[in-house]
Structure formats: C-alpha cells, structure tokens
Amino acid sequence: MDALIVIFVSGIVAMFISMTHKPALVLATALIGLSVGIGLMVNQWYNPYLLFDYNGLAFGRGEVIYSVAAMAFSLLIIAGGYTYFKREPEHTGEYISLILFSLTGALCMIGYTDLFMFFIGLEILSIPVYVLAGSKKKDLQSSEAGLKYFFTGAFATGILLFGTAWVYGATGTFDLRELSNILAEGTANGPLLFVGILMMMASFLFKVGAAPFHFWGPDVYAGSPNIITGYMASVVKMAGLYAFLKLFTYVFAPVSDLWSGALFGMIVLTMFVGNLSALRQTKFKRLLAYSSISNAGYALMAPMIISDASLFNLWIYLLGYGFAVIALIVISLIVNDESDDIESYKGIGRKNPWIGFVLVLSVLSLAGVPPLAGFFGKYMVFSSAFATYPILVILAVINSGIGVFYYLRFVMVALSSEDAEQAPVLKPCVLQWGVLAICAIGLLLSGYITL
C-alpha cells in the first residue's frame, strides 16, 4: 500500500513539474518515485509493517514479486522511452504521469482482496492507456488504436460488471476469502453463479488479448506509440494475468469443473490463432501483437493448474517475456522507422553488434530457446501442466515450434549480410543503453532464479 501511494504521488508531482517544460526533471521524478516504490515493496517482503493500510488491498509475498516486476518494467519503459517522450516537452509530464497512474491501477489489480477493488484497479489501469494509445494526435492510426482500445475495454468492463453482479447475487459477497469459503462449502450453486463466473472469465480474456476476443488487439498494438505498445505487452498483460490467476486458481477453484473446459478450448484457440497469424506478418508491431496473443495462450496454462506453484511459474514466465518485449520495443525506438517494416531491421545486427546481440537474445527468449529466461518460463508452465493436461502441453509444444519459425526469420533479417553496409549506424542514448543492458542481464540470468 505504501508503494502504491508513492507511485500515485509521483505521478501527480510529475504532472505539475511538466508545466516547467523540463522533461529531465519529470524523468527524474518518475525514476525516483519508482525506485522508492520498488524499495518499499522489497522491504515489505521482510517487514510486513505498513504506514498505510486498507482492507481492500493486501500484498503478501506473491503480490510483492509481481508488484516489483510491474514497477521495474515501468521504470525500464519510462527510461527507454524518454527520447520519445521529450519530443514534446510540454507533454512529457503528461505521458509519464499517465503511465504512473496506470501502474497504480496495475498494483491495485495485483493486491486486490475483493471484487470491488479489482474493478477500481482495472479502470485506473485502463483509462490512462486509452489516452496513451491515441496520443499521436496527428496520426490517424493512433487515433484508431485509442478508439478501438476504448471500445474493447468498455465492452469487457460491461461483461465483467454483469458477471460480478451475478456472482454477488449468488453468494452475497465481494470479498475473495468469503467467496472461496462459500464455494468450498457448496452453499452457492446454480446457473446464477455459473453464468457469472463464465462472464467474468470472458472479460479477463478480453483484457489479456486471448482469442477469440483478440480481434482489435493487433490494430491497437500497431497504431499505438511504440513505447506504449511495450507497456501494454508487459505491465498491462502481467496485471491482467495475475489477477486472473488469483481469482480463478484460488477463489473459483472449487468449481473448476465449470470453467476449466472452456479455458482449455480458449487456450488452444489462442495459441493457434496467434502463431499462425504471425507467420504472414511484415510489420514489426503486428508481429509483436500476434506473438503477444500466442504468449497469452501459454501463460493461461498456469491458472489451469490448481496449485501454489502456479503463482511462481507464471511470474518466471512473465519476467522473461517482459524483458524480451521491452528490449525489442527500445530497439524499435532506436531504429525509429515510421513504416514499421520488418525489412527496416535488415543487417542492423551486423552494423550494430551490441544492439544485434540484445535483439537476438530477446527473440530467442520469446522462442523459448535455452538457457534464456523464456525457456525456463515455458518449461515451468508446461511441466506443471503436463500431468493434468498432457494434450494441451503437446499442442503448446507444437505451437512453440511454429513460433520458432517466424522468430528465427526475424533474427535472420536482423543478421543478414546482404546490404549490411547499407544498414544505418544506430546511436542509442545513455538511458537506452542502460535499459538494453538490464534487459540482456535479465534474459540471461532471471531464469536461474528457479534453480
């Protein structure tokens, strides 16, 4: 709770500082606020005492590790995207503040203890991102992305509220612990409860971009500013997936026979739609969008397993995915190609060895190649699911094989020797160098936390 307040106050301070038109001061405020927030959250792991407390939020050890990851990813995104934000000094504070406000909602979604607080966190997370997605005001594609994301989010929110109302009507409570006890005792059954749970699941699948609720996801990724695409793919997805796991794996576990079959089908559909659609993409962000859809399918396997290990398995998976996505997004900012063509990356790995090295690490981690973090994440999720759902894991491995094809195709473009001399010499700023270095270290070492 203390870290959440620090992040929110940092956003307000950054917004007011933006009136001075000094982007560096805004950046410093955000980075200091995030660093203090991470420190407070890490301290809570060892010392659960809080200066501020609220019954609707609780940060146990599971919530702490997800919150630290969300704040760390946000810090990397703000630092890596600073060159983009400072193009408009009068709006730098607004962009960074909106990210911090959205992160506040993400922390609420991670720490919620009742459905009411979850809904508030979801809206605090989503509304700033609607604005950020359409923040390139002179770009029609960005305006379209903001509008489509708003419509999708509003529709998902409506389904969520309708489902929550049905669950409340069947159980008489919003509190997660009371809900879990009521369902375990079997005192709340019937169509009212079951339909409510399925509607809530559908709304979650909208938020994480799972098929068949993914239809505008690639358009939103393609039209949004690159750095905002990175935020959606890492922090927003992490908050949504953890909130899903928390609700379905721990609260709705007693009625898993109701929703597990539907989720099984959605996971299979999501993996195949994401990977098969990615095969024919020629634009970088659309490739990233369909990769994100397929990765949502893999990640959703963790909540299928009613086990305490699911929490850590999903965290490792999202940690590797987040570092890879953020590194690729920062590289796309350095390349700075408005056409967003994959061919724009041709030969940059040979002309710019450090950037090429980080790009290859990131793409291979997404493909699940050992010994990178993405491999450990997939291994942990797949191995925990194999005993209960062997067919699902076999289909996931097949899809991973499909993914390797388009990931390696991107690597081959970046490392192509043909016309390599024509590739531009890229000049990342100091902050971007630092972000790429942290992401590279994370991809190389974070998987070994499991050992």
Secondary structure as GFF3:
##gff-version 3
##sequence-region A 1 451
A	DSSP	alpha_helix	2	17	.	.	.	ID=ss1
A	DSSP	three_ten_helix	18	20	.	.	.	ID=ss2
A	DSSP	alpha_helix	23	46	.	.	.	ID=ss3
A	DSSP	alpha_helix	61	80	.	.	.	ID=ss4
A	DSSP	alpha_helix	82	85	.	.	.	ID=ss5
A	DSSP	alpha_helix	92	111	.	.	.	ID=ss6
A	DSSP	alpha_helix	115	133	.	.	.	ID=ss7
A	DSSP	alpha_helix	140	171	.	.	.	ID=ss8
A	DSSP	alpha_helix	176	185	.	.	.	ID=ss9
A	DSSP	alpha_helix	191	208	.	.	.	ID=ss10
A	DSSP	alpha_helix	217	223	.	.	.	ID=ss11
A	DSSP	alpha_helix	226	231	.	.	.	ID=ss12
A	DSSP	pi_helix	232	236	.	.	.	ID=ss13
A	DSSP	alpha_helix	237	245	.	.	.	ID=ss14
A	DSSP	pi_helix	246	251	.	.	.	ID=ss15
A	DSSP	three_ten_helix	253	255	.	.	.	ID=ss16
A	DSSP	alpha_helix	256	278	.	.	.	ID=ss17
A	DSSP	alpha_helix	284	299	.	.	.	ID=ss18
A	DSSP	alpha_helix	301	304	.	.	.	ID=ss19
A	DSSP	alpha_helix	309	335	.	.	.	ID=ss20
A	DSSP	three_ten_helix	342	345	.	.	.	ID=ss21
A	DSSP	alpha_helix	348	351	.	.	.	ID=ss22
A	DSSP	alpha_helix	353	367	.	.	.	ID=ss23
A	DSSP	alpha_helix	373	386	.	.	.	ID=ss24
A	DSSP	alpha_helix	390	414	.	.	.	ID=ss25
A	DSSP	three_ten_helix	420	422	.	.	.	ID=ss26
A	DSSP	alpha_helix	430	445	.	.	.	ID=ss27
A	DSSP	three_ten_helix	446	450	.	.	.	ID=ss28
###
